[in-house]
Each structure stands twice: as structure tokens, then as C-alpha cells.
Amino acid sequence: MAMKDYGIAPLPEKPEEAMAYIPYQQQKSKTYSPAQALESGTVYPVLDKPFYGGKCTGGKDD
């Protein structure tokens, strides 16, 4: 809503190199039920990135 009402872009027009940017959450995003959100730690499925404790593959020191 704020992006449309106030002309705020989700990311900067000219991002700086080596800077991390997190886009604004879109209002049209699907959401979990309250119980699933509590279990997942987030209400937004797109932000649900579980860590399974696995080892990375393909790297030099794997």
C-alpha cells in the first residue's frame, strides 16, 4: 500500500555495490494460518527458509 500511495519502490533505484537490500513485503503475499505461522516463525510462506543442518556441496572445503 505504501509503495503505491507514496511512490516508494521495493528496492533502491541505484543500489550500491556490496550492500544488502531487503525489499518491502508485498501486501498481496499469501500468509500462513496463525498456528502454521507460529510453528514456522513467519507468517509469510516466501520467508519460510528452514535450515536442515546439511553440509554445502561443491565448495573447495566441503
FIZA-165079 format. One record per atom (N, C-alpha, C): residue number from 1; residue in one letter; atom name; x, y, z. Coordinates in nm, 2 decimals. Example, Ala and Ser with C-alpha at 12.3 -4.5 7.8 and 13.67 -1.06 7.14 Angstrom:
BEGIN
{bavex = 1&fise = a&bado = N&X = 1.32&Y = -0.57&Z = 0.78} .
{bavex = 1&fise = a&bado = CA&X = 1.23&Y = -0.45&Z = 0.78} .
{bavex = 1&fise = a&bado = C&X = 1.32&Y = -0.33&Z = 0.78} .
{bavex = 2&fise = s&bado = N&X = 1.28&Y = -0.22&Z = 0.71} .
{bavex = 2&fise = s&bado = CA&X = 1.37&Y = -0.11&Z = 0.71} .
{bavex = 2&fise = s&bado = C&X = 1.29&Y = 0.00&Z = 0.79} .
//
This chain:
BEGIN
{bavex = 1&fise = m&bado = N&X = 0.08&Y = -0.12&Z = 0.00} .
{bavex = 1&fise = m&bado = CA&X = 0.00&Y = 0.00&Z = 0.00} .
{bavex = 1&fise = m&bado = C&X = 0.09&Y = 0.13&Z = 0.00} .
{bavex = 2&fise = a&bado = N&X = 0.19&Y = 0.13&Z = 0.09} .
{bavex = 2&fise = a&bado = CA&X = 0.27&Y = 0.25&Z = 0.10} .
{bavex = 2&fise = a&bado = C&X = 0.35&Y = 0.27&Z = -0.03} .
{bavex = 3&fise = m&bado = N&X = 0.39&Y = 0.16&Z = -0.10} .
{bavex = 3&fise = m&bado = CA&X = 0.46&Y = 0.17&Z = -0.22} .
{bavex = 3&fise = m&bado = C&X = 0.38&Y = 0.25&Z = -0.33} .
{bavex = 4&fise = k&bado = N&X = 0.25&Y = 0.21&Z = -0.34} .
{bavex = 4&fise = k&bado = CA&X = 0.16&Y = 0.27&Z = -0.44} .
{bavex = 4&fise = k&bado = C&X = 0.12&Y = 0.41&Z = -0.39} .
{bavex = 5&fise = d&bado = N&X = 0.08&Y = 0.43&Z = -0.27} .
{bavex = 5&fise = d&bado = CA&X = 0.03&Y = 0.56&Z = -0.22} .
{bavex = 5&fise = d&bado = C&X = 0.14&Y = 0.66&Z = -0.21} .
{bavex = 6&fise = y&bado = N&X = 0.27&Y = 0.63&Z = -0.18} .
{bavex = 6&fise = y&bado = CA&X = 0.37&Y = 0.72&Z = -0.16} .
{bavex = 6&fise = y&bado = C&X = 0.48&Y = 0.71&Z = -0.26} .
{bavex = 7&fise = g&bado = N&X = 0.47&Y = 0.62&Z = -0.36} .
{bavex = 7&fise = g&bado = CA&X = 0.57&Y = 0.61&Z = -0.46} .
{bavex = 7&fise = g&bado = C&X = 0.70&Y = 0.55&Z = -0.41} .
{bavex = 8&fise = i&bado = N&X = 0.70&Y = 0.46&Z = -0.31} .
{bavex = 8&fise = i&bado = CA&X = 0.81&Y = 0.40&Z = -0.26} .
{bavex = 8&fise = i&bado = C&X = 0.84&Y = 0.27&Z = -0.34} .
{bavex = 9&fise = a&bado = N&X = 0.96&Y = 0.26&Z = -0.39} .
{bavex = 9&fise = a&bado = CA&X = 1.00&Y = 0.14&Z = -0.46} .
{bavex = 9&fise = a&bado = C&X = 1.04&Y = 0.03&Z = -0.37} .
{bavex = 10&fise = p&bado = N&X = 1.02&Y = -0.10&Z = -0.40} .
{bavex = 10&fise = p&bado = CA&X = 1.06&Y = -0.20&Z = -0.31} .
{bavex = 10&fise = p&bado = C&X = 1.21&Y = -0.21&Z = -0.29} .
{bavex = 11&fise = l&bado = N&X = 1.29&Y = -0.17&Z = -0.39} .
{bavex = 11&fise = l&bado = CA&X = 1.44&Y = -0.16&Z = -0.38} .
{bavex = 11&fise = l&bado = C&X = 1.49&Y = -0.03&Z = -0.43} .
{bavex = 12&fise = p&bado = N&X = 1.61&Y = 0.02&Z = -0.39} .
{bavex = 12&fise = p&bado = CA&X = 1.66&Y = 0.15&Z = -0.44} .
{bavex = 12&fise = p&bado = C&X = 1.68&Y = 0.14&Z = -0.59} .
{bavex = 13&fise = e&bado = N&X = 1.66&Y = 0.26&Z = -0.65} .
{bavex = 13&fise = e&bado = CA&X = 1.68&Y = 0.27&Z = -0.80} .
{bavex = 13&fise = e&bado = C&X = 1.83&Y = 0.25&Z = -0.84} .
{bavex = 14&fise = k&bado = N&X = 1.92&Y = 0.30&Z = -0.75} .
{bavex = 14&fise = k&bado = CA&X = 2.06&Y = 0.29&Z = -0.78} .
{bavex = 14&fise = k&bado = C&X = 2.13&Y = 0.22&Z = -0.66} .
{bavex = 15&fise = p&bado = N&X = 2.12&Y = 0.09&Z = -0.65} .
{bavex = 15&fise = p&bado = CA&X = 2.18&Y = 0.02&Z = -0.54} .
{bavex = 15&fise = p&bado = C&X = 2.33&Y = 0.03&Z = -0.54} .
{bavex = 16&fise = e&bado = N&X = 2.39&Y = 0.04&Z = -0.42} .
{bavex = 16&fise = e&bado = CA&X = 2.53&Y = 0.05&Z = -0.40} .
{bavex = 16&fise = e&bado = C&X = 2.59&Y = -0.09&Z = -0.41} .
{bavex = 17&fise = e&bado = N&X = 2.71&Y = -0.11&Z = -0.46} .
{bavex = 17&fise = e&bado = CA&X = 2.77&Y = -0.24&Z = -0.46} .
{bavex = 17&fise = e&bado = C&X = 2.80&Y = -0.28&Z = -0.32} .
{bavex = 18&fise = a&bado = N&X = 2.80&Y = -0.41&Z = -0.30} .
{bavex = 18&fise = a&bado = CA&X = 2.83&Y = -0.48&Z = -0.18} .
{bavex = 18&fise = a&bado = C&X = 2.74&Y = -0.44&Z = -0.06} .
{bavex = 19&fise = m&bado = N&X = 2.62&Y = -0.39&Z = -0.09} .
{bavex = 19&fise = m&bado = CA&X = 2.53&Y = -0.36&Z = 0.02} .
{bavex = 19&fise = m&bado = C&X = 2.41&Y = -0.46&Z = 0.01} .
{bavex = 20&fise = a&bado = N&X = 2.36&Y = -0.50&Z = 0.12} .
{bavex = 20&fise = a&bado = CA&X = 2.25&Y = -0.59&Z = 0.12} .
{bavex = 20&fise = a&bado = C&X = 2.12&Y = -0.51&Z = 0.12} .
{bavex = 21&fise = y&bado = N&X = 2.02&Y = -0.55&Z = 0.04} .
{bavex = 21&fise = y&bado = CA&X = 1.90&Y = -0.48&Z = 0.04} .
{bavex = 21&fise = y&bado = C&X = 1.78&Y = -0.58&Z = 0.06} .
{bavex = 22&fise = i&bado = N&X = 1.69&Y = -0.55&Z = 0.14} .
{bavex = 22&fise = i&bado = CA&X = 1.57&Y = -0.63&Z = 0.16} .
{bavex = 22&fise = i&bado = C&X = 1.45&Y = -0.56&Z = 0.11} .
{bavex = 23&fise = p&bado = N&X = 1.38&Y = -0.62&Z = 0.01} .
{bavex = 23&fise = p&bado = CA&X = 1.27&Y = -0.55&Z = -0.05} .
{bavex = 23&fise = p&bado = C&X = 1.15&Y = -0.54&Z = 0.06} .
{bavex = 24&fise = y&bado = N&X = 1.07&Y = -0.44&Z = 0.04} .
{bavex = 24&fise = y&bado = CA&X = 0.95&Y = -0.43&Z = 0.12} .
{bavex = 24&fise = y&bado = C&X = 0.86&Y = -0.55&Z = 0.10} .
{bavex = 25&fise = q&bado = N&X = 0.79&Y = -0.60&Z = 0.20} .
{bavex = 25&fise = q&bado = CA&X = 0.70&Y = -0.71&Z = 0.19} .
{bavex = 25&fise = q&bado = C&X = 0.58&Y = -0.67&Z = 0.11} .
{bavex = 26&fise = q&bado = N&X = 0.54&Y = -0.74&Z = 0.01} .
{bavex = 26&fise = q&bado = CA&X = 0.42&Y = -0.70&Z = -0.07} .
{bavex = 26&fise = q&bado = C&X = 0.30&Y = -0.74&Z = 0.00} .
{bavex = 27&fise = q&bado = N&X = 0.20&Y = -0.66&Z = 0.00} .
{bavex = 27&fise = q&bado = CA&X = 0.07&Y = -0.68&Z = 0.07} .
{bavex = 27&fise = q&bado = C&X = -0.01&Y = -0.80&Z = 0.01} .
{bavex = 28&fise = k&bado = N&X = 0.02&Y = -0.83&Z = -0.12} .
{bavex = 28&fise = k&bado = CA&X = -0.06&Y = -0.94&Z = -0.18} .
{bavex = 28&fise = k&bado = C&X = 0.00&Y = -1.08&Z = -0.15} .
{bavex = 29&fise = s&bado = N&X = 0.10&Y = -1.09&Z = -0.07} .
{bavex = 29&fise = s&bado = CA&X = 0.16&Y = -1.21&Z = -0.03} .
{bavex = 29&fise = s&bado = C&X = 0.06&Y = -1.30&Z = 0.04} .
{bavex = 30&fise = k&bado = N&X = 0.07&Y = -1.43&Z = 0.01} .
{bavex = 30&fise = k&bado = CA&X = -0.01&Y = -1.53&Z = 0.08} .
{bavex = 30&fise = k&bado = C&X = 0.05&Y = -1.54&Z = 0.23} .
{bavex = 31&fise = t&bado = N&X = -0.04&Y = -1.58&Z = 0.32} .
{bavex = 31&fise = t&bado = CA&X = 0.00&Y = -1.59&Z = 0.46} .
{bavex = 31&fise = t&bado = C&X = -0.04&Y = -1.73&Z = 0.51} .
{bavex = 32&fise = y&bado = N&X = 0.04&Y = -1.77&Z = 0.61} .
{bavex = 32&fise = y&bado = CA&X = 0.01&Y = -1.89&Z = 0.69} .
{bavex = 32&fise = y&bado = C&X = -0.11&Y = -1.87&Z = 0.78} .
{bavex = 33&fise = s&bado = N&X = -0.17&Y = -1.98&Z = 0.83} .
{bavex = 33&fise = s&bado = CA&X = -0.26&Y = -1.97&Z = 0.94} .
{bavex = 33&fise = s&bado = C&X = -0.18&Y = -1.93&Z = 1.06} .
{bavex = 34&fise = p&bado = N&X = -0.25&Y = -1.88&Z = 1.17} .
{bavex = 34&fise = p&bado = CA&X = -0.18&Y = -1.84&Z = 1.29} .
{bavex = 34&fise = p&bado = C&X = -0.10&Y = -1.96&Z = 1.35} .
{bavex = 35&fise = a&bado = N&X = -0.15&Y = -2.08&Z = 1.35} .
{bavex = 35&fise = a&bado = CA&X = -0.08&Y = -2.20&Z = 1.40} .
{bavex = 35&fise = a&bado = C&X = 0.04&Y = -2.23&Z = 1.32} .
{bavex = 36&fise = q&bado = N&X = 0.03&Y = -2.23&Z = 1.18} .
{bavex = 36&fise = q&bado = CA&X = 0.14&Y = -2.26&Z = 1.10} .
{bavex = 36&fise = q&bado = C&X = 0.25&Y = -2.15&Z = 1.11} .
{bavex = 37&fise = a&bado = N&X = 0.20&Y = -2.03&Z = 1.12} .
{bavex = 37&fise = a&bado = CA&X = 0.30&Y = -1.91&Z = 1.13} .
{bavex = 37&fise = a&bado = C&X = 0.38&Y = -1.93&Z = 1.26} .
{bavex = 38&fise = l&bado = N&X = 0.32&Y = -1.97&Z = 1.37} .
{bavex = 38&fise = l&bado = CA&X = 0.39&Y = -1.98&Z = 1.50} .
{bavex = 38&fise = l&bado = C&X = 0.49&Y = -2.10&Z = 1.49} .
{bavex = 39&fise = e&bado = N&X = 0.45&Y = -2.20&Z = 1.42} .
{bavex = 39&fise = e&bado = CA&X = 0.54&Y = -2.32&Z = 1.40} .
{bavex = 39&fise = e&bado = C&X = 0.66&Y = -2.28&Z = 1.31} .
{bavex = 40&fise = s&bado = N&X = 0.63&Y = -2.20&Z = 1.20} .
{bavex = 40&fise = s&bado = CA&X = 0.74&Y = -2.17&Z = 1.10} .
{bavex = 40&fise = s&bado = C&X = 0.82&Y = -2.05&Z = 1.15} .
{bavex = 41&fise = g&bado = N&X = 0.77&Y = -1.97&Z = 1.23} .
{bavex = 41&fise = g&bado = CA&X = 0.85&Y = -1.85&Z = 1.27} .
{bavex = 41&fise = g&bado = C&X = 0.82&Y = -1.73&Z = 1.18} .
{bavex = 42&fise = t&bado = N&X = 0.73&Y = -1.74&Z = 1.09} .
{bavex = 42&fise = t&bado = CA&X = 0.70&Y = -1.63&Z = 1.00} .
{bavex = 42&fise = t&bado = C&X = 0.55&Y = -1.65&Z = 0.95} .
{bavex = 43&fise = v&bado = N&X = 0.49&Y = -1.54&Z = 0.92} .
{bavex = 43&fise = v&bado = CA&X = 0.35&Y = -1.55&Z = 0.87} .
{bavex = 43&fise = v&bado = C&X = 0.35&Y = -1.57&Z = 0.71} .
{bavex = 44&fise = y&bado = N&X = 0.47&Y = -1.53&Z = 0.65} .
{bavex = 44&fise = y&bado = CA&X = 0.48&Y = -1.54&Z = 0.51} .
{bavex = 44&fise = y&bado = C&X = 0.55&Y = -1.66&Z = 0.46} .
{bavex = 45&fise = p&bado = N&X = 0.48&Y = -1.75&Z = 0.38} .
{bavex = 45&fise = p&bado = CA&X = 0.55&Y = -1.87&Z = 0.32} .
{bavex = 45&fise = p&bado = C&X = 0.68&Y = -1.84&Z = 0.24} .
{bavex = 46&fise = v&bado = N&X = 0.68&Y = -1.72&Z = 0.17} .
{bavex = 46&fise = v&bado = CA&X = 0.80&Y = -1.69&Z = 0.09} .
{bavex = 46&fise = v&bado = C&X = 0.92&Y = -1.67&Z = 0.18} .
{bavex = 47&fise = l&bado = N&X = 0.90&Y = -1.64&Z = 0.31} .
{bavex = 47&fise = l&bado = CA&X = 1.01&Y = -1.61&Z = 0.40} .
{bavex = 47&fise = l&bado = C&X = 1.05&Y = -1.74&Z = 0.48} .
{bavex = 48&fise = d&bado = N&X = 0.97&Y = -1.85&Z = 0.46} .
{bavex = 48&fise = d&bado = CA&X = 1.00&Y = -1.97&Z = 0.54} .
{bavex = 48&fise = d&bado = C&X = 1.11&Y = -2.04&Z = 0.47} .
{bavex = 49&fise = k&bado = N&X = 1.23&Y = -2.03&Z = 0.53} .
{bavex = 49&fise = k&bado = CA&X = 1.35&Y = -2.09&Z = 0.47} .
{bavex = 49&fise = k&bado = C&X = 1.41&Y = -2.18&Z = 0.58} .
{bavex = 50&fise = p&bado = N&X = 1.36&Y = -2.30&Z = 0.60} .
{bavex = 50&fise = p&bado = CA&X = 1.41&Y = -2.38&Z = 0.71} .
{bavex = 50&fise = p&bado = C&X = 1.56&Y = -2.42&Z = 0.69} .
{bavex = 51&fise = f&bado = N&X = 1.63&Y = -2.44&Z = 0.80} .
{bavex = 51&fise = f&bado = CA&X = 1.77&Y = -2.49&Z = 0.79} .
{bavex = 51&fise = f&bado = C&X = 1.77&Y = -2.63&Z = 0.84} .
{bavex = 52&fise = y&bado = N&X = 1.82&Y = -2.72&Z = 0.75} .
{bavex = 52&fise = y&bado = CA&X = 1.82&Y = -2.86&Z = 0.78} .
{bavex = 52&fise = y&bado = C&X = 1.95&Y = -2.91&Z = 0.84} .
{bavex = 53&fise = g&bado = N&X = 2.05&Y = -2.82&Z = 0.85} .
{bavex = 53&fise = g&bado = CA&X = 2.18&Y = -2.86&Z = 0.90} .
{bavex = 53&fise = g&bado = C&X = 2.26&Y = -2.94&Z = 0.81} .
{bavex = 54&fise = g&bado = N&X = 2.23&Y = -2.94&Z = 0.68} .
{bavex = 54&fise = g&bado = CA&X = 2.31&Y = -3.02&Z = 0.59} .
{bavex = 54&fise = g&bado = C&X = 2.44&Y = -2.95&Z = 0.55} .
{bavex = 55&fise = k&bado = N&X = 2.53&Y = -3.02&Z = 0.49} .
{bavex = 55&fise = k&bado = CA&X = 2.66&Y = -2.96&Z = 0.45} .
{bavex = 55&fise = k&bado = C&X = 2.64&Y = -2.91&Z = 0.31} .
{bavex = 56&fise = c&bado = N&X = 2.71&Y = -2.80&Z = 0.28} .
{bavex = 56&fise = c&bado = CA&X = 2.71&Y = -2.75&Z = 0.14} .
{bavex = 56&fise = c&bado = C&X = 2.78&Y = -2.84&Z = 0.05} .
{bavex = 57&fise = t&bado = N&X = 2.75&Y = -2.84&Z = -0.07} .
{bavex = 57&fise = t&bado = CA&X = 2.82&Y = -2.93&Z = -0.17} .
{bavex = 57&fise = t&bado = C&X = 2.88&Y = -2.84&Z = -0.28} .
{bavex = 58&fise = g&bado = N&X = 2.99&Y = -2.89&Z = -0.33} .
{bavex = 58&fise = g&bado = CA&X = 3.05&Y = -2.83&Z = -0.45} .
{bavex = 58&fise = g&bado = C&X = 3.16&Y = -2.73&Z = -0.41} .
{bavex = 59&fise = g&bado = N&X = 3.18&Y = -2.70&Z = -0.29} .
{bavex = 59&fise = g&bado = CA&X = 3.28&Y = -2.60&Z = -0.25} .
{bavex = 59&fise = g&bado = C&X = 3.42&Y = -2.66&Z = -0.23} .
{bavex = 60&fise = k&bado = N&X = 3.52&Y = -2.58&Z = -0.23} .
{bavex = 60&fise = k&bado = CA&X = 3.65&Y = -2.63&Z = -0.21} .
{bavex = 60&fise = k&bado = C&X = 3.68&Y = -2.71&Z = -0.08} .
{bavex = 61&fise = d&bado = N&X = 3.62&Y = -2.66&Z = 0.03} .
{bavex = 61&fise = d&bado = CA&X = 3.65&Y = -2.72&Z = 0.16} .
{bavex = 61&fise = d&bado = C&X = 3.53&Y = -2.81&Z = 0.21} .
{bavex = 62&fise = d&bado = N&X = 3.44&Y = -2.85&Z = 0.12} .
{bavex = 62&fise = d&bado = CA&X = 3.33&Y = -2.93&Z = 0.17} .
{bavex = 62&fise = d&bado = C&X = 3.37&Y = -3.07&Z = 0.21} .
//
